[in-house]
Amino acid sequence: QVQLVESGGGLVQPGGSLRLSCAASGSASSIFSMAWYRQHPGKQRDLVAVIVTNGGMTNYADSVKGRFTISRDNAKNTVYLQMNSLKPEDTAVYYCNANLLTTLVWGQGTQVTVSS
């Protein structure tokens, strides 16, 4: 059993930065990859970035390439999403996800609002 706790959301002005954290507890050694998704009001949940636990391979949505960076600290079982040059369209609820191959685990979500 894996549990995820996200933190770091909030209100930021356009052009600003935020760092989201997602701490995994429980059977964290069984995690194949972790990812960040976001959901705009009334829309589906979309992948933002993903990182593979072993090897650190990453992938990003085109809309965030060059602005967002996903990273991990395996010793702390924590994944981060560094978000720079934020735009109003980045406003959404951001969810952390852990892929255990046989199941997916979701965090509770954290609100990110980009507004002046």
Phi and psi restraints in degrees (value plus and minus 20) as a CYANA .aco file:
   2 VAL   PHI    -140.3  -100.3
   2 VAL   PSI     116.9   156.9
   3 GLN   PHI    -140.2  -100.2
   3 GLN   PSI     124.7   164.7
   4 LEU   PHI    -142.3  -102.3
   4 LEU   PSI     116.0   156.0
   5 VAL   PHI    -148.2  -108.2
   5 VAL   PSI     100.2   140.2
   6 GLU   PHI    -117.8   -77.8
   6 GLU   PSI     134.5   174.5
   7 SER   PHI    -176.2  -136.2
   7 SER   PSI     144.2   184.2
   8 GLY   PHI      88.7   128.7
   8 GLY   PSI     -24.8    15.2
   9 GLY   PHI     -91.1   -51.1
   9 GLY   PSI     153.5   193.5
  10 GLY   PHI     139.7   179.7
  10 GLY   PSI    -183.7  -143.7
  11 LEU   PHI    -123.8   -83.8
  11 LEU   PSI     111.7   151.7
  12 VAL   PHI    -162.5  -122.5
  12 VAL   PSI     131.1   171.1
  13 GLN   PHI     -99.4   -59.4
  13 GLN   PSI     135.5   175.5
  14 PRO   PHI     -74.5   -34.5
  14 PRO   PSI     117.8   157.8
  15 GLY   PHI      69.4   109.4
  15 GLY   PSI     -29.7    10.3
  16 GLY   PHI    -103.5   -63.5
  16 GLY   PSI    -194.6  -154.6
  17 SER   PHI    -151.9  -111.9
  17 SER   PSI     132.7   172.7
  18 LEU   PHI    -164.9  -124.9
  18 LEU   PSI     133.1   173.1
  19 ARG   PHI    -144.4  -104.4
  19 ARG   PSI     102.3   142.3
  20 LEU   PHI    -115.1   -75.1
  20 LEU   PSI     125.8   165.8
  21 SER   PHI    -144.3  -104.3
  21 SER   PSI     127.8   167.8
  22 CYS   PHI    -157.9  -117.9
  22 CYS   PSI      90.3   130.3
  23 ALA   PHI    -118.9   -78.9
  23 ALA   PSI     108.0   148.0
  24 ALA   PHI    -121.8   -81.8
  24 ALA   PSI     116.9   156.9
  25 SER   PHI    -149.7  -109.7
  25 SER   PSI     145.7   185.7
  26 GLY   PHI      72.7   112.7
  26 GLY   PSI    -157.0  -117.0
  27 SER   PHI    -102.6   -62.6
  27 SER   PSI      39.5    79.5
  28 ALA   PHI     -84.6   -44.6
  28 ALA   PSI     -43.6    -3.6
  29 SER   PHI     -87.5   -47.5
  29 SER   PSI     -34.7     5.3
  30 SER   PHI    -110.4   -70.4
  30 SER   PSI     -16.3    23.7
  31 ILE   PHI    -100.0   -60.0
  31 ILE   PSI     103.6   143.6
  32 PHE   PHI    -102.3   -62.3
  32 PHE   PSI     -64.2   -24.2
  33 SER   PHI    -172.4  -132.4
  33 SER   PSI     140.6   180.6
  34 MET   PHI    -150.6  -110.6
  34 MET   PSI     131.8   171.8
  35 ALA   PHI    -167.0  -127.0
  35 ALA   PSI     141.6   181.6
  36 TRP   PHI    -134.3   -94.3
  36 TRP   PSI     113.7   153.7
  37 TYR   PHI    -139.3   -99.3
  37 TYR   PSI     143.1   183.1
  38 ARG   PHI    -160.5  -120.5
  38 ARG   PSI     134.1   174.1
  39 GLN   PHI    -155.3  -115.3
  39 GLN   PSI      97.5   137.5
  40 HIS   PHI    -102.8   -62.8
  40 HIS   PSI     134.1   174.1
  41 PRO   PHI     -74.6   -34.6
  41 PRO   PSI     107.9   147.9
  42 GLY   PHI      56.4    96.4
  42 GLY   PSI     -14.9    25.1
  43 LYS   PHI    -136.2   -96.2
  43 LYS   PSI     149.9   189.9
  44 GLN   PHI     -97.1   -57.1
  44 GLN   PSI     143.7   183.7
  45 ARG   PHI    -101.2   -61.2
  45 ARG   PSI     106.2   146.2
  46 ASP   PHI    -135.5   -95.5
  46 ASP   PSI     126.3   166.3
  47 LEU   PHI     -89.8   -49.8
  47 LEU   PSI     114.2   154.2
  48 VAL   PHI    -123.4   -83.4
  48 VAL   PSI     -71.3   -31.3
  49 ALA   PHI    -179.3  -139.3
  49 ALA   PSI     131.5   171.5
  50 VAL   PHI    -159.4  -119.4
  50 VAL   PSI     127.1   167.1
  51 ILE   PHI    -157.1  -117.1
  51 ILE   PSI     112.8   152.8
  52 VAL   PHI    -103.4   -63.4
  52 VAL   PSI     116.5   156.5
  53 THR   PHI     -81.8   -41.8
  53 THR   PSI     -70.1   -30.1
  54 ASN   PHI    -114.5   -74.5
  54 ASN   PSI      94.5   134.5
  55 GLY   PHI      85.1   125.1
  55 GLY   PSI     -49.5    -9.5
  56 GLY   PHI      56.1    96.1
  56 GLY   PSI      -3.4    36.6
  57 MET   PHI     -79.9   -39.9
  57 MET   PSI     119.5   159.5
  58 THR   PHI    -145.9  -105.9
  58 THR   PSI     140.4   180.4
  59 ASN   PHI    -170.6  -130.6
  59 ASN   PSI     127.9   167.9
  60 TYR   PHI    -152.9  -112.9
  60 TYR   PSI     131.8   171.8
  61 ALA   PHI     -87.8   -47.8
  61 ALA   PSI     126.5   166.5
  62 ASP   PHI     -77.9   -37.9
  62 ASP   PSI     -53.3   -13.3
  63 SER   PHI     -89.1   -49.1
  63 SER   PSI     -36.0     4.0
  64 VAL   PHI    -138.7   -98.7
  64 VAL   PSI     -23.4    16.6
  65 LYS   PHI     -78.2   -38.2
  65 LYS   PSI     113.4   153.4
  66 GLY   PHI      66.2   106.2
  66 GLY   PSI     -31.1     8.9
  67 ARG   PHI    -135.6   -95.6
  67 ARG   PSI     -55.6   -15.6
  68 PHE   PHI    -128.9   -88.9
  68 PHE   PSI     126.9   166.9
  69 THR   PHI    -153.9  -113.9
  69 THR   PSI     106.2   146.2
  70 ILE   PHI    -119.1   -79.1
  70 ILE   PSI     118.1   158.1
  71 SER   PHI    -166.2  -126.2
  71 SER   PSI     150.7   190.7
  72 ARG   PHI    -162.4  -122.4
  72 ARG   PSI     132.6   172.6
  73 ASP   PHI    -144.0  -104.0
  73 ASP   PSI      77.6   117.6
  74 ASN   PHI     -84.1   -44.1
  74 ASN   PSI     -50.6   -10.6
  75 ALA   PHI     -85.6   -45.6
  75 ALA   PSI     -51.2   -11.2
  76 LYS   PHI    -119.7   -79.7
  76 LYS   PSI     -20.8    19.2
  77 ASN   PHI      31.8    71.8
  77 ASN   PSI      24.5    64.5
  78 THR   PHI    -148.9  -108.9
  78 THR   PSI     118.6   158.6
  79 VAL   PHI    -136.3   -96.3
  79 VAL   PSI     123.0   163.0
  80 TYR   PHI    -140.5  -100.5
  80 TYR   PSI     133.4   173.4
  81 LEU   PHI    -150.0  -110.0
  81 LEU   PSI      85.7   125.7
  82 GLN   PHI    -107.0   -67.0
  82 GLN   PSI     100.8   140.8
  83 MET   PHI    -135.8   -95.8
  83 MET   PSI      96.1   136.1
  84 ASN   PHI    -135.9   -95.9
  84 ASN   PSI     144.7   184.7
  85 SER   PHI      28.7    68.7
  85 SER   PSI      28.7    68.7
  86 LEU   PHI     -86.0   -46.0
  86 LEU   PSI     124.7   164.7
  87 LYS   PHI    -139.2   -99.2
  87 LYS   PSI     136.9   176.9
  88 PRO   PHI     -74.5   -34.5
  88 PRO   PSI     -53.4   -13.4
  89 GLU   PHI     -92.9   -52.9
  89 GLU   PSI     -26.5    13.5
  90 ASP   PHI    -101.2   -61.2
  90 ASP   PSI     -27.8    12.2
  91 THR   PHI     -81.2   -41.2
  91 THR   PSI     104.5   144.5
  92 ALA   PHI    -197.8  -157.8
  92 ALA   PSI     152.4   192.4
  93 VAL   PHI    -110.9   -70.9
  93 VAL   PSI     106.9   146.9
  94 TYR   PHI    -122.4   -82.4
  94 TYR   PSI     110.9   150.9
  95 TYR   PHI    -138.2   -98.2
  95 TYR   PSI     117.2   157.2
  96 CYS   PHI    -110.5   -70.5
  96 CYS   PSI     126.8   166.8
  97 ASN   PHI    -158.3  -118.3
  97 ASN   PSI     118.1   158.1
  98 ALA   PHI    -137.8   -97.8
  98 ALA   PSI     108.7   148.7
  99 ASN   PHI    -121.0   -81.0
  99 ASN   PSI      92.2   132.2
 100 LEU   PHI    -119.6   -79.6
 100 LEU   PSI      -5.8    34.2
 101 LEU   PHI      52.7    92.7
 101 LEU   PSI     -64.3   -24.3
 102 THR   PHI    -113.1   -73.1
 102 THR   PSI     -33.7     6.3
 103 THR   PHI    -178.5  -138.5
 103 THR   PSI     141.3   181.3
 104 LEU   PHI    -134.8   -94.8
 104 LEU   PSI     119.9   159.9
 105 VAL   PHI    -139.2   -99.2
 105 VAL   PSI     117.5   157.5
 106 TRP   PHI    -137.8   -97.8
 106 TRP   PSI     126.8   166.8
 107 GLY   PHI    -103.0   -63.0
 107 GLY   PSI    -198.7  -158.7
 108 GLN   PHI    -103.9   -63.9
 108 GLN   PSI     -32.9     7.1
 109 GLY   PHI      74.1   114.1
 109 GLY   PSI     128.9   168.9
 110 THR   PHI    -159.3  -119.3
 110 THR   PSI     115.8   155.8
 111 GLN   PHI    -101.9   -61.9
 111 GLN   PSI     112.5   152.5
 112 VAL   PHI    -139.4   -99.4
 112 VAL   PSI     103.9   143.9
 113 THR   PHI    -144.0  -104.0
 113 THR   PSI     103.5   143.5
 114 VAL   PHI    -131.6   -91.6
 114 VAL   PSI      89.5   129.5
 115 SER   PHI    -178.9  -138.9
 115 SER   PSI     128.3   168.3
